[in-house]
């Protein structure tokens, strides 16, 4: 099944979430879907995009949602930064995806062994810009191990996004998750 096939339409958050779960199951099992000809996909998408989900995740090079959800160009609207944190720019990007592109679902994906979360847990001196990232993660730090804080941070960022008035108006669903960099599995929180 290809989302670029005009017969395939994902129009609500539950369908989108199911499709992401199925894609991650394929990724974990190693039985990935056949990819269309990327030249054809680029040609199709040159007229516009209609991603079915928005994914906020970490910029970590081991964390690529197009891969771990077994997706193609144009399927998901991805926003990445260290620690998958929310600021006004990220929130504006999410609002754009929901309001103008019509994506019914936002997924905030933290991950195991996150360096930004580790910096927040360990504390200490960091350069000012990294400090801005750590400051946004710090409220999730409470004595737990890094991977537990990564889960709490994903939940906290999802709650912050879900409180957005524009997303509420659009009826956009927001779901937190955690990606295990060892197994490739996404667990829904």
C-alpha positions in Angstrom: 0.0 0.0 0.0 1.4 3.4 -1.0 0.0 6.6 0.4 0.9 8.2 -3.0 -1.8 6.0 -4.6 -4.9 8.2 -5.0 -7.0 5.4 -3.6 -5.2 5.5 -0.2 -6.4 8.3 2.1 -5.5 8.6 5.8 -7.8 11.3 7.1 -7.9 10.8 10.9 -5.5 10.4 13.8 -6.4 6.8 14.5 -5.7 5.7 10.9 -2.4 7.6 11.0 -1.4 6.1 14.3 -2.2 2.6 13.0 -0.2 3.2 9.8 2.8 4.3 11.9 2.6 1.3 14.2 2.4 -1.0 11.2 5.4 0.7 9.6 7.5 0.3 12.8 6.5 -3.4 13.0 7.9 -3.8 9.5 11.1 -1.9 10.4 11.6 -4.0 13.5 11.0 -7.3 11.6 13.2 -6.2 8.7 10.3 -6.8 6.3 10.2 -3.3 4.8 7.7 -2.2 2.2 8.8 -1.9 -1.3 9.6 1.7 -2.1 8.2 3.4 -5.2 10.4 4.9 -7.8 11.7 8.1 -6.0 11.8 10.0 -9.2 8.0 9.4 -9.6 7.4 10.3 -5.9 9.3 13.6 -6.3 7.3 14.3 -9.4 4.0 13.6 -7.7 5.0 15.7 -4.6 6.3 18.7 -6.6 2.6 19.8 -6.8 2.3 19.8 -3.0 2.4 17.8 0.1 -0.2 16.2 2.3 1.6 14.3 5.1 -0.7 12.2 7.3 1.4 12.8 10.5 3.7 15.3 12.1 6.7 13.8 13.9 8.8 15.8 16.4 12.0 13.8 17.2 15.6 14.2 18.2 18.3 15.3 15.7 20.4 12.3 16.8 21.8 10.6 13.6 20.6 7.2 14.8 17.0 8.4 14.9 15.4 8.7 11.5 11.5 8.5 11.6 11.2 8.0 7.9 13.1 4.8 8.3 11.8 3.5 11.7 8.2 4.1 10.6 9.0 2.6 7.1 7.7 5.7 5.3 8.3 7.4 2.0 8.8 11.0 0.9 5.7 13.0 1.6 4.2 10.7 4.2 5.3 12.5 7.4 6.2 16.1 8.3 9.3 15.8 10.4 10.7 18.4 12.8 14.0 17.5 14.5 16.2 19.1 17.2 18.4 17.9 20.0 16.2 16.5 22.8 12.9 16.8 20.8 12.1 19.9 22.7 9.4 22.5 22.0 9.9 26.2 21.5 8.0 28.8 19.5 9.7 27.8 16.2 8.9 24.1 16.7 5.3 24.9 17.7 4.9 27.1 14.7 6.1 24.3 12.4 3.7 21.9 14.1 0.8 24.4 13.7 1.7 24.7 10.0 1.6 21.0 9.5 -1.8 20.7 11.3 -3.5 23.8 10.0 -2.2 24.2 6.5 -1.2 20.6 5.5 -4.1 19.0 7.4 -2.1 16.4 9.3 -4.4 15.0 12.0 -1.7 13.5 14.2 1.4 14.8 16.0 3.9 12.2 17.5 6.6 13.3 19.9 9.3 10.7 19.8 12.0 10.6 22.4 14.7 7.9 22.3 17.0 5.8 24.4 20.5 7.0 25.1 19.7 10.6 24.2 22.7 12.9 24.6 20.6 16.0 25.3 18.7 14.2 28.0 22.0 12.8 29.4 23.3 16.4 29.6 20.1 17.5 31.5 20.4 14.5 33.9 24.1 15.0 34.6 23.9 18.7 35.0 27.1 20.8 34.9 28.3 23.6 32.7 27.2 23.6 29.0 27.5 26.3 26.3 24.6 28.8 26.3 22.7 27.4 23.2 23.0 23.9 24.5 21.8 25.3 27.9 18.6 26.4 26.2 17.9 22.7 25.2 18.8 21.4 28.7 16.6 24.1 30.3 13.6 22.7 28.4 14.4 19.1 29.4 15.2 19.8 33.1 11.6 19.8 34.3 11.5 16.1 33.4 14.6 15.3 35.5 13.8 13.8 38.8 16.4 11.2 39.8 15.5 8.6 37.2 17.8 7.0 34.7 18.3 8.7 31.3 15.9 6.5 29.4 13.1 7.2 31.9 13.7 10.9 31.7 13.6 10.6 27.9 10.1 9.1 28.3 9.0 11.8 30.7 10.4 14.5 28.4 8.5 13.1 25.4 5.3 13.1 27.5 5.9 16.7 28.7 6.6 18.0 25.2 3.5 16.2 23.9 1.4 17.9 26.7 2.8 21.3 25.8 1.9 20.8 22.2 -1.5 19.4 23.0 -2.3 22.6 24.9 -1.8 24.7 21.7 -5.0 26.5 20.7 -4.5 26.1 17.0 -4.0 22.3 17.3 -7.1 22.1 19.6 -9.1 24.1 16.9 -7.8 21.7 14.2 -8.7 18.6 16.3 -5.2 17.3 16.1 -4.3 14.4 18.3 -0.9 14.4 20.1 0.8 11.2 21.2 4.2 10.7 22.9 6.4 7.7 22.1 10.0 6.4 22.7 12.3 4.9 20.2 14.7 2.2 21.3 17.9 2.7 19.4 18.9 -0.9 20.0 15.8 -2.8 19.0 14.3 -0.2 16.6 11.0 -0.5 18.4 8.7 2.5 19.0 6.8 2.2 22.3 3.7 4.4 22.7 3.5 6.2 26.0 
